[in-house]
Amino acid sequence: SLGYPLVVRPSYVIGGRAMQVVYSDAELMEYLDEAVSLGVEHPVLIDRYIEGKEIEVDAIADGTDILIPGIMEHVERTGVHSGDSISVYPPYSISDEVSDILVGYTERITKALGVVGLVNIQYAYDGKDIYVIEVNPRASRTVPIISKVTGVPMVKLAVAAMLGRKLADTEFGTGLYKKSKFTAVKMPVFSGAKLTDVDIALGPEMKSTGEILGIDENYEKAVYKGFLATNVVIPTEGGVYVSLRDPEKTEKTAAILRRYAESGFKLYASEGTGKFLTAYGLPNETLGIADVKRLIAGGEIHIVVNVPKVANKTDSESFIIRRYAIERSLPVHTCIDTAEAFLTAIGMKQENLRVEYKTLDEYITG
């Protein structure tokens, strides 16, 4: 009755372990066969998958009021673990009206749960409705980031609230704190090249091993700084190999790949994806796995956009291609949203942008 796609997971997981988004009966049955082997004493939970923007709110509650230093918007859509998502502060695409609703929901939830101290809430916004993914009455991984980029000492204020001090009596006040004049981009860092036989595909299971910040007054420059800091190679020309699962073969995806072509990149594709590209008028060359490996080794393919149907299948061609590419230091994007953000970095580099740096205090006080 829920319909597809679905989010399936064992009843208790940490870091999204063994979670997956499935799009058909066949994928669901395959998952259930594998999940049951993890332990029959644990049931499998099945939820409706809401595709849209994921938005993260860290707040401080004192039992009466709340203070939200800032809201972070994820670049990757729902279904990618929050630890693996590129996160942007302040939000770059959601409206003030949506922000106001998020503030109201956060206040009502914290009061209903009786939270005093720190709370982290993850929301999903599908363009129409806002859904609550989860509420964590504790500090989250984004607390240090939001504290740094807003200048709000979240831990200090939360401890004071737990000791009875009211937020209204502090210099930071209540509600949504004023926005900073700059953009901060939290970029995940992965160790995929060093961890052999590990799938790098993004999904509900967390894969990142670190994170960095790119900060600038300009959103595009902040994204560019973020990619630079992860030490990922940013090509300005060459070839892009594309392989997509069927749900990704949309007009929006075609528009993103057209931008790669217009930026001077030649498109290579798997057989099914090649037909999709051709249908949208995008010239491409269809390749088998042997040809993909040959062109990567020969320096003719510089970027891989590979959105797999199922992750962690070590015998699949898509897994083999991802491993082959990442072990040769190629940028590999397994979410089309990441591939779109990477275009921003490519454009900045093609313009020979001179990157300027300031201290965090200079950004905050400036």
C-alpha atoms as one frame of an Amber mdcrd trajectory, in Angstrom:
protein
   0.000   0.000   0.000   2.982   2.350   0.472   4.139   1.990  -3.127   7.679
   2.422  -4.401  10.298   3.641  -3.735  10.738   2.380  -0.167  13.360   2.717
   2.544  14.139  -0.660   4.114  16.331  -1.293   7.130  16.882  -3.684  10.023
  15.075  -2.645  13.192  18.252  -1.323  14.785  21.097   0.231  12.820  23.958
   2.615  13.494  25.154   4.988  10.811  22.549   3.716   8.377  24.069   0.233
   8.350  22.278  -2.066   5.871  19.720   0.592   4.930  18.688   0.802   1.297
  16.206   2.519  -1.022  14.424  -0.021  -3.249  12.393   0.686  -6.367  10.728
  -2.625  -7.261   9.438  -5.984  -5.983  12.609  -7.667  -7.239  14.883  -5.258
  -5.349  12.778  -5.620  -2.204  12.878  -9.412  -2.283  16.617  -9.410  -2.913
  17.112  -7.080   0.048  14.925  -9.173   2.354  16.876 -12.306   1.488  20.105
 -10.533   2.425  18.747  -8.677   5.456  17.325 -11.794   7.093  20.785 -13.311
   7.076  21.930 -10.461   9.325  19.836 -11.910  12.161  16.328 -13.320  12.059
  15.625 -11.969  15.548  15.519  -8.432  14.143  12.511  -7.435  12.008  12.882
  -5.332   8.877  11.286  -1.881   8.881   9.715  -0.627   5.665   9.000   3.083
   5.205   7.782   5.225   2.332  10.685   7.051   0.712  10.183  10.802   0.426
  12.345  12.229  -2.336  13.223  15.838  -1.780  15.487  18.220   0.079  16.927
  17.168   3.407  17.225  20.013   5.893  19.011  19.848   9.218  18.218  21.977
  12.253  20.367  22.175  15.393  18.699  24.001  18.243  19.038  24.789  21.926
  15.946  24.453  24.123  15.387  25.731  27.641  11.908  24.283  28.215  10.228
  27.557  27.256  12.000  28.891  24.178  14.409  27.683  21.545  17.387  29.215
  19.769  18.313  28.016  16.276  21.761  29.372  15.364  21.313  28.282  11.758
  19.661  25.883   9.322  21.698  23.664   6.980  20.415  22.479   3.598  21.787
  19.303   2.049  22.846  19.251  -1.594  22.175  15.541  -2.038  18.546  14.467
  -1.906  16.998  12.405   0.854  18.314   8.861   0.933  21.951   9.912   1.251
  23.201   9.744   4.843  23.508  13.200   6.413  27.167  12.515   7.223  27.876
  11.951   3.517  25.943  14.956   2.214  27.303  18.296   1.160  25.587  20.676
   3.593  25.186  24.407   3.097  24.644  27.201   5.611  22.604  29.323   5.258
  20.118  27.434   3.036  20.611  28.324  -0.619  17.263  27.340  -2.148  14.515
  27.092   0.473  12.253  30.092   1.033  11.855  32.198   4.159   8.345  30.747
   4.466   9.732  27.212   4.681  12.338  28.386   7.205   9.578  29.869   9.373
   7.675  26.565   9.281  10.829  24.681  10.294  11.325  27.019  13.252   7.708
  26.474  14.341   7.950  22.689  14.017  11.216  22.617  15.949   9.751  24.654
  18.789   6.631  22.469  19.018   8.603  19.225  18.909  11.116  20.233  21.585
   8.350  21.411  23.899   6.313  18.248  23.381   9.343  16.073  24.141  10.446
  18.192  27.084  13.924  18.715  25.651  16.257  20.979  27.605  19.671  21.372
  25.996  20.734  20.456  22.480  18.474  18.870  19.886  19.029  17.909  16.248
  16.107  17.440  13.859  16.363  16.223  10.268  13.540  17.214   7.931  12.583
  16.263   4.372  10.936  18.812   2.077   9.411  17.551  -1.176   8.529  21.003
  -2.474   5.082  20.884  -0.931   5.125  19.253   2.515   7.715  19.061   5.277
   8.316  15.691   6.948  10.229  14.829  10.118  12.871  12.171   9.451  14.207
  11.920  13.000  14.664  13.860  16.219  17.852  13.453  18.250  17.789  15.068
  21.722  21.562  15.419  21.788  24.487  17.108  20.065  25.031  16.223  16.413
  28.042  16.274  14.113  26.961  19.679  12.804  27.014  21.458  16.182  30.732
  22.374  15.920  30.188  23.665  12.374  27.146  25.814  13.170  28.852  27.104
  16.325  31.938  28.121  14.352  30.213  29.806  11.417  27.601  31.706  13.452
  29.657  32.577  16.516  26.946  31.115  18.772  28.523  28.997  21.576  25.939
  26.221  21.365  27.419  23.842  23.941  27.936  26.628  26.491  24.362  27.862
  26.031  22.947  24.335  26.187  24.730  23.582  29.457  23.499  26.878  30.884
  19.941  25.983  29.845  20.261  22.596  31.555  21.341  24.454  34.697  18.226
  26.638  34.586  19.260  29.744  32.635  16.748  31.043  30.072  17.762  31.767
  26.483  15.817  35.021  26.530  18.307  36.333  29.105  21.317  35.738  26.859
  22.740  38.082  24.210  21.733  35.612  21.480  18.002  35.690  22.193  15.461
  33.155  20.910  14.084  31.917  17.605  16.127  31.800  14.409  19.418  33.645
  14.802  20.465  36.209  12.199  22.028  34.798   9.023  25.723  35.182   8.387
  26.795  37.263   5.391  28.859  34.403   3.983  28.204  30.829   2.861  29.700
  27.808   4.612  29.782  24.471   2.780  30.430  21.289   4.753  32.051  18.833
   2.371  32.458  15.138   3.309  35.838  13.458   2.888  36.056   9.796   1.879
  38.807   7.190   2.091  37.447   4.999  -0.706  40.762   4.687  -2.537  42.443
   3.294   0.584  39.701   0.834   1.591  39.806  -1.904  -1.026  36.664  -3.907
  -1.840  34.510  -1.222  -0.170  31.716   0.347  -2.204  31.853   4.133  -2.382
  28.233   4.516  -3.554  26.294   7.041  -1.480  23.109   5.933   0.247  21.557
   5.601   3.693  24.694   3.859   4.996  27.380   6.341   6.063  30.700   6.100
   4.182  32.622   9.333   4.894  35.634   9.429   7.215  35.935  13.174   7.701
  34.730  16.598   6.612  35.997  20.069   5.744  34.546  23.563   5.371  34.576
  25.853   2.370  33.686  29.452   3.284  33.206  32.498   1.086  30.836  35.431
   0.576  29.874  33.792  -2.719  28.062  30.415  -2.766  29.822  29.122  -5.894
  33.238  30.042  -4.537  32.455  28.335  -1.220  31.549  25.130  -3.075  34.756
  25.399  -5.110  36.843  25.840  -1.955  35.129  22.814  -0.461  36.056  20.541
  -3.351  39.599  21.940  -3.388  40.017  21.164   0.307  39.011  17.523  -0.177
  41.935  17.174  -2.621  39.631  15.796  -5.297  40.915  16.245  -8.854  38.840
  18.868 -10.718  39.233  18.313 -14.491  38.457  21.132 -16.900  38.216  18.963
 -20.026  38.200  15.336 -21.143  35.644  12.561 -20.854  32.775  11.723 -18.498
  31.526   8.152 -18.173  27.859   7.962 -17.163  25.859   4.971 -15.930  22.453
   5.538 -14.303  19.759   3.431 -12.697  16.374   3.828 -14.378  14.768   6.198
 -11.796  17.561   8.727 -12.482  16.864   8.907 -16.209  14.898  12.124 -16.027
  14.765  15.468 -17.800  16.606  17.089 -14.877  19.444  14.560 -15.130  19.659
  15.127 -18.886  19.936  18.881 -18.268  22.841  18.342 -15.844  24.682  16.082
 -18.285  24.055  18.580 -21.080  25.927  21.135 -19.003  28.897  18.750 -18.862
  28.813  18.481 -22.648  28.524  22.264 -23.017  31.512  22.623 -20.680  33.621
  20.721 -23.182  33.407  17.154 -21.895  32.788  14.138 -24.134  30.084  11.797
 -22.808  30.631   8.056 -22.607  27.882   5.772 -21.313  26.714   2.267 -20.532
  24.301   0.788 -23.059  21.051   1.683 -21.275  22.250   5.144 -20.274  23.497
   5.755 -23.813  19.969   5.248 -25.152  18.688   7.700 -22.550  21.258  10.326
 -23.545  20.528   9.851 -27.248  16.799  10.302 -26.609  17.600  13.738 -25.157
  19.836  14.667 -28.071  23.120  14.239 -26.221  25.904  12.705 -28.352  27.676
   9.872 -26.556  29.774   6.774 -27.061  28.549   3.486 -25.591  31.206   1.436
 -23.789  31.538  -2.008 -22.231  33.446  -2.522 -18.998  36.707  -3.431 -20.751
  36.578  -0.227 -22.806  35.795   1.867 -19.722  38.840   0.499 -17.905  41.010
   1.005 -20.982  39.964   4.649 -21.412  40.403   5.380 -17.707  43.890   3.878
 -17.783  44.645   5.810 -20.971  43.595   9.139 -19.468  40.595   9.668 -21.754
  37.917   9.395 -19.046  38.387  11.919 -16.241  35.075  11.800 -14.326  32.712
   8.937 -13.529  29.014   9.532 -12.808  27.715   6.164 -11.676  24.365   5.923
  -9.860  23.935   2.192  -9.133  20.703   0.285  -8.697  22.115  -1.561  -5.689
  25.264  -0.791  -3.720  27.729  -3.228  -2.142  27.454  -5.872  -4.881  31.127
  -6.583  -5.430  30.542  -8.756  -8.503  28.553  -6.133 -10.437  30.070  -4.226
 -13.357  29.169  -0.865 -11.840  31.020  -1.741  -8.606  34.093  -2.821 -10.569
  34.078   0.439 -12.553  33.679   2.558  -9.407  36.570   0.769  -7.715  38.770
   0.988 -10.800  38.140   4.729 -11.124  38.504   5.689  -7.462  41.746   3.733
  -7.116  43.147   5.866  -9.949  42.135   9.108  -8.209  39.255   9.969 -10.544
  36.299  11.903  -9.106  33.412   9.421  -8.878  29.893  10.750  -8.245  27.220
   8.240  -7.253  24.478  10.829  -6.719  23.438  13.096  -9.580  23.125  16.016
  -7.137  26.835  15.734  -6.302  27.648  15.650 -10.008  25.681  18.885 -10.429
  27.530  20.584  -7.555  30.826  19.444  -9.077  29.958  21.411 -12.210  30.219
  24.551 -10.086  33.792  23.675  -9.139  34.626  22.855 -12.771  33.270  26.223
 -13.921  35.270  28.091 -11.284  38.472  26.308 -12.294  37.850  26.870 -16.010
  37.655  30.597 -15.260  41.060  30.392 -13.524  39.441  31.756 -10.379  41.888
  33.126  -7.856  40.934  31.748  -4.466  41.160  34.192  -1.579  41.243  33.103
   2.033  40.380  34.815   5.292  40.310  33.725   8.893  36.960  32.604  10.287
  36.900  35.659  12.562  37.292  37.931   9.545  34.270  36.327   7.894  32.148
  36.574  11.064  33.069  40.168  11.945  33.122  41.312   8.308
